[in-house]
Amino acid sequence: MHEQLQKRLAELKQEYRAGQLQMSELETQQTRLRETMLRISGAIQVLEEVLKSGESSLAS
């Protein structure tokens, strides 16, 4: 019985470590994605402003 509990404990610890690693990888991926989306958002804003100023120039 004691041996089975030790084995199960080792399995759970291994699963926990794997979960921690996966969580860390996902957090890194989330950070990279957030940064990419922020850059895209900035580019969208710049292009929208350029288009608006171009329309204003045409209307003048």
mmCIF file as gemmi writes it, N, C-alpha and C atoms, coordinates in Angstrom:
data_model
loop_
_atom_site.group_PDB
_atom_site.id
_atom_site.type_symbol
_atom_site.label_atom_id
_atom_site.label_alt_id
_atom_site.label_comp_id
_atom_site.label_asym_id
_atom_site.label_entity_id
_atom_site.label_seq_id
_atom_site.pdbx_PDB_ins_code
_atom_site.Cartn_x
_atom_site.Cartn_y
_atom_site.Cartn_z
_atom_site.occupancy
_atom_site.B_iso_or_equiv
_atom_site.pdbx_formal_charge
_atom_site.auth_seq_id
_atom_site.auth_asym_id
_atom_site.pdbx_PDB_model_num
ATOM 1 N N . MET Axp A 1 ? 0.823 -1.191 0 1 0 ? 1 A 1
ATOM 2 C CA . MET Axp A 1 ? 0 0 0 1 0 ? 1 A 1
ATOM 3 C C . MET Axp A 1 ? 0.872 1.262 0 1 0 ? 1 A 1
ATOM 4 N N . HIS Axp A 2 ? 1.878 1.267 0.856 1 0 ? 2 A 1
ATOM 5 C CA . HIS Axp A 2 ? 2.776 2.421 0.956 1 0 ? 2 A 1
ATOM 6 C C . HIS Axp A 2 ? 3.491 2.666 -0.377 1 0 ? 2 A 1
ATOM 7 N N . GLU Axp A 3 ? 3.889 1.583 -1.014 1 0 ? 3 A 1
ATOM 8 C CA . GLU Axp A 3 ? 4.584 1.685 -2.293 1 0 ? 3 A 1
ATOM 9 C C . GLU Axp A 3 ? 3.678 2.275 -3.371 1 0 ? 3 A 1
ATOM 10 N N . GLN Axp A 4 ? 2.409 1.887 -3.372 1 0 ? 4 A 1
ATOM 11 C CA . GLN Axp A 4 ? 1.443 2.425 -4.333 1 0 ? 4 A 1
ATOM 12 C C . GLN Axp A 4 ? 1.236 3.925 -4.126 1 0 ? 4 A 1
ATOM 13 N N . LEU Axp A 5 ? 1.171 4.333 -2.867 1 0 ? 5 A 1
ATOM 14 C CA . LEU Axp A 5 ? 1.002 5.752 -2.563 1 0 ? 5 A 1
ATOM 15 C C . LEU Axp A 5 ? 2.222 6.555 -3.007 1 0 ? 5 A 1
ATOM 16 N N . GLN Axp A 6 ? 3.414 5.994 -2.785 1 0 ? 6 A 1
ATOM 17 C CA . GLN Axp A 6 ? 4.644 6.664 -3.221 1 0 ? 6 A 1
ATOM 18 C C . GLN Axp A 6 ? 4.661 6.81 -4.74 1 0 ? 6 A 1
ATOM 19 N N . LYS Axp A 7 ? 4.249 5.763 -5.431 1 0 ? 7 A 1
ATOM 20 C CA . LYS Axp A 7 ? 4.215 5.786 -6.892 1 0 ? 7 A 1
ATOM 21 C C . LYS Axp A 7 ? 3.224 6.835 -7.383 1 0 ? 7 A 1
ATOM 22 N N . ARG Axp A 8 ? 2.046 6.861 -6.769 1 0 ? 8 A 1
ATOM 23 C CA . ARG Axp A 8 ? 1.028 7.837 -7.175 1 0 ? 8 A 1
ATOM 24 C C . ARG Axp A 8 ? 1.497 9.26 -6.883 1 0 ? 8 A 1
ATOM 25 N N . LEU Axp A 9 ? 2.163 9.456 -5.767 1 0 ? 9 A 1
ATOM 26 C CA . LEU Axp A 9 ? 2.699 10.768 -5.425 1 0 ? 9 A 1
ATOM 27 C C . LEU Axp A 9 ? 3.713 11.218 -6.47 1 0 ? 9 A 1
ATOM 28 N N . ALA Axp A 10 ? 4.585 10.327 -6.878 1 0 ? 10 A 1
ATOM 29 C CA . ALA Axp A 10 ? 5.586 10.653 -7.898 1 0 ? 10 A 1
ATOM 30 C C . ALA Axp A 10 ? 4.905 11 -9.228 1 0 ? 10 A 1
ATOM 31 N N . GLU Axp A 11 ? 3.87 10.257 -9.585 1 0 ? 11 A 1
ATOM 32 C CA . GLU Axp A 11 ? 3.129 10.545 -10.818 1 0 ? 11 A 1
ATOM 33 C C . GLU Axp A 11 ? 2.482 11.93 -10.761 1 0 ? 11 A 1
ATOM 34 N N . LEU Axp A 12 ? 1.858 12.231 -9.637 1 0 ? 12 A 1
ATOM 35 C CA . LEU Axp A 12 ? 1.199 13.53 -9.486 1 0 ? 12 A 1
ATOM 36 C C . LEU Axp A 12 ? 2.194 14.682 -9.529 1 0 ? 12 A 1
ATOM 37 N N . LYS Axp A 13 ? 3.342 14.482 -8.914 1 0 ? 13 A 1
ATOM 38 C CA . LYS Axp A 13 ? 4.369 15.526 -8.948 1 0 ? 13 A 1
ATOM 39 C C . LYS Axp A 13 ? 4.857 15.756 -10.375 1 0 ? 13 A 1
ATOM 40 N N . GLN Axp A 14 ? 5.013 14.677 -11.118 1 0 ? 14 A 1
ATOM 41 C CA . GLN Axp A 14 ? 5.449 14.785 -12.508 1 0 ? 14 A 1
ATOM 42 C C . GLN Axp A 14 ? 4.385 15.513 -13.339 1 0 ? 14 A 1
ATOM 43 N N . GLU Axp A 15 ? 3.121 15.169 -13.142 1 0 ? 15 A 1
ATOM 44 C CA . GLU Axp A 15 ? 2.035 15.848 -13.852 1 0 ? 15 A 1
ATOM 45 C C . GLU Axp A 15 ? 1.991 17.331 -13.487 1 0 ? 15 A 1
ATOM 46 N N . TYR Axp A 16 ? 2.23 17.632 -12.228 1 0 ? 16 A 1
ATOM 47 C CA . TYR Axp A 16 ? 2.215 19.018 -11.76 1 0 ? 16 A 1
ATOM 48 C C . TYR Axp A 16 ? 3.337 19.821 -12.42 1 0 ? 16 A 1
ATOM 49 N N . ARG Axp A 17 ? 4.531 19.235 -12.482 1 0 ? 17 A 1
ATOM 50 C CA . ARG Axp A 17 ? 5.659 19.909 -13.136 1 0 ? 17 A 1
ATOM 51 C C . ARG Axp A 17 ? 5.368 20.14 -14.622 1 0 ? 17 A 1
ATOM 52 N N . ALA Axp A 18 ? 4.767 19.148 -15.259 1 0 ? 18 A 1
ATOM 53 C CA . ALA Axp A 18 ? 4.412 19.29 -16.672 1 0 ? 18 A 1
ATOM 54 C C . ALA Axp A 18 ? 3.383 20.411 -16.845 1 0 ? 18 A 1
ATOM 55 N N . GLY Axp A 19 ? 2.44 20.487 -15.927 1 0 ? 19 A 1
ATOM 56 C CA . GLY Axp A 19 ? 1.437 21.55 -15.967 1 0 ? 19 A 1
ATOM 57 C C . GLY Axp A 19 ? 2.064 22.919 -15.781 1 0 ? 19 A 1
ATOM 58 N N . GLN Axp A 20 ? 3.023 23.012 -14.862 1 0 ? 20 A 1
ATOM 59 C CA . GLN Axp A 20 ? 3.72 24.285 -14.644 1 0 ? 20 A 1
ATOM 60 C C . GLN Axp A 20 ? 4.469 24.719 -15.902 1 0 ? 20 A 1
ATOM 61 N N . LEU Axp A 21 ? 5.124 23.778 -16.54 1 0 ? 21 A 1
ATOM 62 C CA . LEU Axp A 21 ? 5.866 24.076 -17.762 1 0 ? 21 A 1
ATOM 63 C C . LEU Axp A 21 ? 4.917 24.554 -18.853 1 0 ? 21 A 1
ATOM 64 N N . GLN Axp A 22 ? 3.812 23.854 -19.026 1 0 ? 22 A 1
ATOM 65 C CA . GLN Axp A 22 ? 2.846 24.241 -20.04 1 0 ? 22 A 1
ATOM 66 C C . GLN Axp A 22 ? 2.267 25.621 -19.728 1 0 ? 22 A 1
ATOM 67 N N . MET Axp A 23 ? 1.974 25.9 -18.462 1 0 ? 23 A 1
ATOM 68 C CA . MET Axp A 23 ? 1.441 27.2 -18.06 1 0 ? 23 A 1
ATOM 69 C C . MET Axp A 23 ? 2.444 28.299 -18.387 1 0 ? 23 A 1
ATOM 70 N N . SER Axp A 24 ? 3.702 28.054 -18.125 1 0 ? 24 A 1
ATOM 71 C CA . SER Axp A 24 ? 4.744 29.027 -18.425 1 0 ? 24 A 1
ATOM 72 C C . SER Axp A 24 ? 4.838 29.297 -19.922 1 0 ? 24 A 1
ATOM 73 N N . GLU Axp A 25 ? 4.772 28.239 -20.71 1 0 ? 25 A 1
ATOM 74 C CA . GLU Axp A 25 ? 4.824 28.392 -22.165 1 0 ? 25 A 1
ATOM 75 C C . GLU Axp A 25 ? 3.613 29.181 -22.674 1 0 ? 25 A 1
ATOM 76 N N . LEU Axp A 26 ? 2.445 28.9 -22.114 1 0 ? 26 A 1
ATOM 77 C CA . LEU Axp A 26 ? 1.24 29.619 -22.525 1 0 ? 26 A 1
ATOM 78 C C . LEU Axp A 26 ? 1.303 31.095 -22.134 1 0 ? 26 A 1
ATOM 79 N N . GLU Axp A 27 ? 1.859 31.38 -20.967 1 0 ? 27 A 1
ATOM 80 C CA . GLU Axp A 27 ? 2.001 32.769 -20.539 1 0 ? 27 A 1
ATOM 81 C C . GLU Axp A 27 ? 2.952 33.529 -21.469 1 0 ? 27 A 1
ATOM 82 N N . THR Axp A 28 ? 4.028 32.874 -21.869 1 0 ? 28 A 1
ATOM 83 C CA . THR Axp A 28 ? 4.969 33.486 -22.813 1 0 ? 28 A 1
ATOM 84 C C . THR Axp A 28 ? 4.283 33.738 -24.144 1 0 ? 28 A 1
ATOM 85 N N . GLN Axp A 29 ? 3.524 32.75 -24.611 1 0 ? 29 A 1
ATOM 86 C CA . GLN Axp A 29 ? 2.797 32.893 -25.872 1 0 ? 29 A 1
ATOM 87 C C . GLN Axp A 29 ? 1.772 34.025 -25.773 1 0 ? 29 A 1
ATOM 88 N N . GLN Axp A 30 ? 1.097 34.124 -24.642 1 0 ? 30 A 1
ATOM 89 C CA . GLN Axp A 30 ? 0.106 35.182 -24.44 1 0 ? 30 A 1
ATOM 90 C C . GLN Axp A 30 ? 0.771 36.558 -24.474 1 0 ? 30 A 1
ATOM 91 N N . THR Axp A 31 ? 1.918 36.688 -23.84 1 0 ? 31 A 1
ATOM 92 C CA . THR Axp A 31 ? 2.645 37.955 -23.834 1 0 ? 31 A 1
ATOM 93 C C . THR Axp A 31 ? 3.057 38.344 -25.244 1 0 ? 31 A 1
ATOM 94 N N . ARG Axp A 32 ? 3.585 37.392 -25.996 1 0 ? 32 A 1
ATOM 95 C CA . ARG Axp A 32 ? 3.992 37.677 -27.379 1 0 ? 32 A 1
ATOM 96 C C . ARG Axp A 32 ? 2.802 38.079 -28.237 1 0 ? 32 A 1
ATOM 97 N N . LEU Axp A 33 ? 1.698 37.38 -28.074 1 0 ? 33 A 1
ATOM 98 C CA . LEU Axp A 33 ? 0.494 37.697 -28.837 1 0 ? 33 A 1
ATOM 99 C C . LEU Axp A 33 ? -0.032 39.085 -28.476 1 0 ? 33 A 1
ATOM 100 N N . ARG Axp A 34 ? -0.028 39.402 -27.188 1 0 ? 34 A 1
ATOM 101 C CA . ARG Axp A 34 ? -0.48 40.728 -26.747 1 0 ? 34 A 1
ATOM 102 C C . ARG Axp A 34 ? 0.393 41.82 -27.367 1 0 ? 34 A 1
ATOM 103 N N . GLU Axp A 35 ? 1.705 41.614 -27.382 1 0 ? 35 A 1
ATOM 104 C CA . GLU Axp A 35 ? 2.621 42.595 -27.974 1 0 ? 35 A 1
ATOM 105 C C . GLU Axp A 35 ? 2.375 42.739 -29.473 1 0 ? 35 A 1
ATOM 106 N N . THR Axp A 36 ? 2.146 41.626 -30.156 1 0 ? 36 A 1
ATOM 107 C CA . THR Axp A 36 ? 1.865 41.659 -31.593 1 0 ? 36 A 1
ATOM 108 C C . THR Axp A 36 ? 0.575 42.422 -31.86 1 0 ? 36 A 1
ATOM 109 N N . MET Axp A 37 ? -0.448 42.135 -31.087 1 0 ? 37 A 1
ATOM 110 C CA . MET Axp A 37 ? -1.727 42.818 -31.28 1 0 ? 37 A 1
ATOM 111 C C . MET Axp A 37 ? -1.603 44.316 -30.996 1 0 ? 37 A 1
ATOM 112 N N . LEU Axp A 38 ? -0.781 44.674 -30.036 1 0 ? 38 A 1
ATOM 113 C CA . LEU Axp A 38 ? -0.561 46.091 -29.733 1 0 ? 38 A 1
ATOM 114 C C . LEU Axp A 38 ? 0.114 46.788 -30.914 1 0 ? 38 A 1
ATOM 115 N N . ARG Axp A 39 ? 1.106 46.129 -31.518 1 0 ? 39 A 1
ATOM 116 C CA . ARG Axp A 39 ? 1.762 46.707 -32.704 1 0 ? 39 A 1
ATOM 117 C C . ARG Axp A 39 ? 0.781 46.841 -33.865 1 0 ? 39 A 1
ATOM 118 N N . ILE Axp A 40 ? -0.042 45.816 -34.059 1 0 ? 40 A 1
ATOM 119 C CA . ILE Axp A 40 ? -1.029 45.868 -35.138 1 0 ? 40 A 1
ATOM 120 C C . ILE Axp A 40 ? -2.025 46.992 -34.878 1 0 ? 40 A 1
ATOM 121 N N . SER Axp A 41 ? -2.462 47.12 -33.662 1 0 ? 41 A 1
ATOM 122 C CA . SER Axp A 41 ? -3.396 48.181 -33.293 1 0 ? 41 A 1
ATOM 123 C C . SER Axp A 41 ? -2.798 49.555 -33.575 1 0 ? 41 A 1
ATOM 124 N N . GLY Axp A 42 ? -1.532 49.723 -33.243 1 0 ? 42 A 1
ATOM 125 C CA . GLY Axp A 42 ? -0.845 50.983 -33.521 1 0 ? 42 A 1
ATOM 126 C C . GLY Axp A 42 ? -0.765 51.255 -35.016 1 0 ? 42 A 1
ATOM 127 N N . ALA Axp A 43 ? -0.472 50.231 -35.783 1 0 ? 43 A 1
ATOM 128 C CA . ALA Axp A 43 ? -0.393 50.386 -37.239 1 0 ? 43 A 1
ATOM 129 C C . ALA Axp A 43 ? -1.759 50.742 -37.824 1 0 ? 43 A 1
ATOM 130 N N . ILE Axp A 44 ? -2.802 50.117 -37.319 1 0 ? 44 A 1
ATOM 131 C CA . ILE Axp A 44 ? -4.16 50.434 -37.767 1 0 ? 44 A 1
ATOM 132 C C . ILE Axp A 44 ? -4.474 51.898 -37.493 1 0 ? 44 A 1
ATOM 133 N N . GLN Axp A 45 ? -4.143 52.335 -36.295 1 0 ? 45 A 1
ATOM 134 C CA . GLN Axp A 45 ? -4.417 53.723 -35.921 1 0 ? 45 A 1
ATOM 135 C C . GLN Axp A 45 ? -3.675 54.701 -36.834 1 0 ? 45 A 1
ATOM 136 N N . VAL Axp A 46 ? -2.42 54.429 -37.094 1 0 ? 46 A 1
ATOM 137 C CA . VAL Axp A 46 ? -1.627 55.299 -37.97 1 0 ? 46 A 1
ATOM 138 C C . VAL Axp A 46 ? -2.225 55.341 -39.37 1 0 ? 46 A 1
ATOM 139 N N . LEU Axp A 47 ? -2.561 54.182 -39.92 1 0 ? 47 A 1
ATOM 140 C CA . LEU Axp A 47 ? -3.134 54.134 -41.263 1 0 ? 47 A 1
ATOM 141 C C . LEU Axp A 47 ? -4.478 54.843 -41.329 1 0 ? 47 A 1
ATOM 142 N N . GLU Axp A 48 ? -5.3 54.687 -40.303 1 0 ? 48 A 1
ATOM 143 C CA . GLU Axp A 48 ? -6.582 55.393 -40.276 1 0 ? 48 A 1
ATOM 144 C C . GLU Axp A 48 ? -6.374 56.902 -40.254 1 0 ? 48 A 1
ATOM 145 N N . GLU Axp A 49 ? -5.393 57.359 -39.479 1 0 ? 49 A 1
ATOM 146 C CA . GLU Axp A 49 ? -5.105 58.798 -39.419 1 0 ? 49 A 1
ATOM 147 C C . GLU Axp A 49 ? -4.573 59.312 -40.75 1 0 ? 49 A 1
ATOM 148 N N . VAL Axp A 50 ? -3.721 58.533 -41.398 1 0 ? 50 A 1
ATOM 149 C CA . VAL Axp A 50 ? -3.185 58.922 -42.703 1 0 ? 50 A 1
ATOM 150 C C . VAL Axp A 50 ? -4.325 59.01 -43.719 1 0 ? 50 A 1
ATOM 151 N N . LEU Axp A 51 ? -5.213 58.021 -43.702 1 0 ? 51 A 1
ATOM 152 C CA . LEU Axp A 51 ? -6.339 58.035 -44.629 1 0 ? 51 A 1
ATOM 153 C C . LEU Axp A 51 ? -7.259 59.226 -44.369 1 0 ? 51 A 1
ATOM 154 N N . LYS Axp A 52 ? -7.512 59.537 -43.119 1 0 ? 52 A 1
ATOM 155 C CA . LYS Axp A 52 ? -8.363 60.685 -42.79 1 0 ? 52 A 1
ATOM 156 C C . LYS Axp A 52 ? -7.734 61.993 -43.241 1 0 ? 52 A 1
ATOM 157 N N . SER Axp A 53 ? -6.42 62.124 -43.001 1 0 ? 53 A 1
ATOM 158 C CA . SER Axp A 53 ? -5.755 63.368 -43.414 1 0 ? 53 A 1
ATOM 159 C C . SER Axp A 53 ? -5.709 63.467 -44.936 1 0 ? 53 A 1
ATOM 160 N N . GLY Axp A 54 ? -5.61 62.342 -45.629 1 0 ? 54 A 1
ATOM 161 C CA . GLY Axp A 54 ? -5.644 62.327 -47.093 1 0 ? 54 A 1
ATOM 162 C C . GLY Axp A 54 ? -7.011 62.737 -47.599 1 0 ? 54 A 1
ATOM 163 N N . GLU Axp A 55 ? -8.064 62.294 -46.943 1 0 ? 55 A 1
ATOM 164 C CA . GLU Axp A 55 ? -9.416 62.671 -47.327 1 0 ? 55 A 1
ATOM 165 C C . GLU Axp A 55 ? -9.64 64.154 -47.083 1 0 ? 55 A 1
ATOM 166 N N . SER Axp A 56 ? -9.08 64.659 -45.985 1 0 ? 56 A 1
ATOM 167 C CA . SER Axp A 56 ? -9.212 66.088 -45.679 1 0 ? 56 A 1
ATOM 168 C C . SER Axp A 56 ? -8.505 66.92 -46.716 1 0 ? 56 A 1
ATOM 169 N N . SER Axp A 57 ? -7.363 66.452 -47.195 1 0 ? 57 A 1
ATOM 170 C CA . SER Axp A 57 ? -6.604 67.167 -48.212 1 0 ? 57 A 1
ATOM 171 C C . SER Axp A 57 ? -7.366 67.199 -49.53 1 0 ? 57 A 1
ATOM 172 N N . LEU Axp A 58 ? -8.034 66.106 -49.841 1 0 ? 58 A 1
ATOM 173 C CA . LEU Axp A 58 ? -8.805 66.029 -51.084 1 0 ? 58 A 1
ATOM 174 C C . LEU Axp A 58 ? -10.047 66.922 -51.022 1 0 ? 58 A 1
ATOM 175 N N . ALA Axp A 59 ? -10.61 67.045 -49.838 1 0 ? 59 A 1
ATOM 176 C CA . ALA Axp A 59 ? -11.824 67.842 -49.686 1 0 ? 59 A 1
ATOM 177 C C . ALA Axp A 59 ? -11.532 69.334 -49.722 1 0 ? 59 A 1
ATOM 178 N N . SER Axp A 60 ? -10.279 69.705 -49.469 1 0 ? 60 A 1
ATOM 179 C CA . SER Axp A 60 ? -9.928 71.141 -49.411 1 0 ? 60 A 1
ATOM 180 C C . SER Axp A 60 ? -9.778 71.761 -50.759 1 0 ? 60 A 1
